Amino acid sequence: MADKQLQTLEQKIDQLIGLCNELNRENQLLKAENAGWQQERQDLIDKNELARSKVEAMINRLRTME
């Protein structure tokens, strides 16, 4: 009887270890994906700032032509 309980416990522990490993892999993938999204966001912010600066410069040039 004790052997059966021990085997059941070992199986449950093995399942938990497997689940932990799977969750760790998933977590690493999500962290990498998040880093990629953050980099893309920063790139878009930089491009937006550059475009804004160029538009402001064009507006200023047009004002000086008046």
C-alpha positions as a Python dict, from the first residue, in 0.01 Angstrom:
ca = {
    (1, 'M'): (0, 0, 0),
    (2, 'A'): (277, 245, 90),
    (3, 'D'): (459, 158, -234),
    (4, 'K'): (150, 248, -437),
    (5, 'Q'): (120, 583, -257),
    (6, 'L'): (488, 649, -307),
    (7, 'Q'): (460, 575, -680),
    (8, 'T'): (158, 804, -705),
    (9, 'L'): (348, 1078, -525),
    (10, 'E'): (649, 1033, -754),
    (11, 'Q'): (425, 1059, -1060),
    (12, 'K'): (266, 1376, -932),
    (13, 'I'): (608, 1525, -857),
    (14, 'D'): (729, 1432, -1206),
    (15, 'Q'): (419, 1598, -1352),
    (16, 'L'): (486, 1911, -1149),
    (17, 'I'): (848, 1919, -1261),
    (18, 'G'): (735, 1884, -1622),
    (19, 'L'): (482, 2162, -1578),
    (20, 'C'): (743, 2388, -1418),
    (21, 'N'): (981, 2325, -1708),
    (22, 'E'): (707, 2400, -1961),
    (23, 'L'): (607, 2719, -1778),
    (24, 'N'): (971, 2830, -1760),
    (25, 'R'): (1009, 2783, -2136),
    (26, 'E'): (686, 2971, -2201),
    (27, 'N'): (795, 3249, -1966),
    (28, 'Q'): (1126, 3288, -2149),
    (29, 'L'): (946, 3306, -2484),
    (30, 'L'): (705, 3567, -2351),
    (31, 'K'): (992, 3774, -2210),
    (32, 'A'): (1168, 3765, -2546),
    (33, 'E'): (847, 3859, -2726),
    (34, 'N'): (787, 4142, -2480),
    (35, 'A'): (1138, 4275, -2536),
    (36, 'G'): (1073, 4269, -2911),
    (37, 'W'): (748, 4461, -2872),
    (38, 'Q'): (916, 4716, -2647),
    (39, 'Q'): (1193, 4768, -2902),
    (40, 'E'): (939, 4807, -3182),
    (41, 'R'): (746, 5058, -2969),
    (42, 'Q'): (1062, 5259, -2907),
    (43, 'D'): (1146, 5253, -3278),
    (44, 'L'): (799, 5386, -3361),
    (45, 'I'): (829, 5658, -3097),
    (46, 'D'): (1165, 5761, -3244),
    (47, 'K'): (1024, 5768, -3600),
    (48, 'N'): (725, 5971, -3482),
    (49, 'E'): (954, 6222, -3310),
    (50, 'L'): (1167, 6252, -3623),
    (51, 'A'): (859, 6311, -3840),
    (52, 'R'): (728, 6570, -3594),
    (53, 'S'): (1060, 6753, -3598),
    (54, 'K'): (1066, 6757, -3979),
    (55, 'V'): (710, 6889, -3999),
    (56, 'E'): (789, 7161, -3745),
    (57, 'A'): (1098, 7258, -3945),
    (58, 'M'): (892, 7279, -4267),
    (59, 'I'): (629, 7493, -4092),
    (60, 'N'): (899, 7726, -3963),
    (61, 'R'): (1051, 7758, -4311),
    (62, 'L'): (709, 7838, -4457),
    (63, 'R'): (652, 8104, -4191),
    (64, 'T'): (982, 8271, -4277),
    (65, 'M'): (877, 8287, -4645),
    (66, 'E'): (570, 8499, -4563),
}
